[in-house]
Every structure is written in C-alpha cells, then in structure tokens.
C-alpha cells in the first residue's frame, strides 16, 4: 500500500487553513516513509504552529500536509 493511502492518526494542528503535523517527531516519521517510497530526500519544515513535509520531485518543489487523515499535496503551504 502506498504511504499516501495510509491513514495519518498522528496529532495535527490547523494553521492558515492547512492541517499540519503537531509534532516534529511524527512529521519526521512520515517524511522517512515518503522518502522511501519516492526514493528522494524528504525534510520537515515548521509552518506556523505545525510541521509539513518538503521534497523536490522531478525538479518540482512539493509540500505535503494532512487532509482527511491522509497525506495531501499542498499548493498553499510555503
């Protein structure tokens, strides 16, 4: 099963309309899962009061947040 289909049951916070990981540790754990699946480096970045996942995939910067208990690509988080 893809990491993007797996449920995210970690604590989250909402900042400027984006649901983010509440803790850096949880975000780092998910970053490692995404990195393994996409075979690229994935980092975590503090955005407001929470944490998002960041990577460059096919030359394009990407940010992932949580939406409906799943990882979701964000066009907004910065």
SVG drawing of the C-alpha trace seen along z (x, -y; Angstrom):
<svg xmlns="http://www.w3.org/2000/svg" viewBox="-11 -32 29 34">
<polyline fill="none" stroke="black" stroke-width="0.4" points="0.0,0.0 1.2,-3.5 2.2,-5.7 -0.2,-8.3 -3.1,-5.9 -2.2,-5.1 -4.2,-6.8 -2.5,-9.5 -3.6,-9.1 -0.9,-11.5 -2.0,-14.7 -2.4,-17.7 -3.0,-21.4 -4.6,-23.8 -2.6,-26.8 -4.0,-29.2 -6.4,-26.6 -3.7,-23.8 -3.8,-20.7 -0.2,-20.1 1.6,-17.6 1.5,-18.9 4.9,-17.3 8.2,-17.3 8.8,-13.6 5.6,-12.5 6.4,-14.6 9.9,-13.1 8.5,-9.6 6.2,-10.3 9.0,-12.0 11.1,-8.9 8.2,-6.8 7.6,-9.2 11.4,-9.3 11.5,-5.6 8.5,-5.4 9.6,-8.2 13.3,-7.5 14.2,-11.1 15.2,-13.2 12.2,-14.5 12.6,-17.0 10.2,-18.5 9.6,-22.2 7.9,-24.3 5.0,-26.2 3.3,-28.4 2.3,-26.1 2.8,-22.8 5.1,-20.7 4.8,-19.9 6.9,-17.5 9.0,-19.0 10.8,-17.5 11.8,-18.1 10.2,-15.5 11.0,-15.6 12.6,-19.0 9.5,-20.5 9.3,-21.6 6.5,-19.8 4.9,-20.2 2.6,-17.7 0.2,-18.3 -2.6,-16.2 -6.1,-16.2 -8.8,-13.8 -6.3,-11.6 -4.2,-11.2 -1.1,-12.9 -2.1,-15.5 0.0,-17.7 -0.4,-21.4 -0.3,-24.2 -0.6,-26.8 1.9,-25.8 5.1,-27.5"/>
</svg>
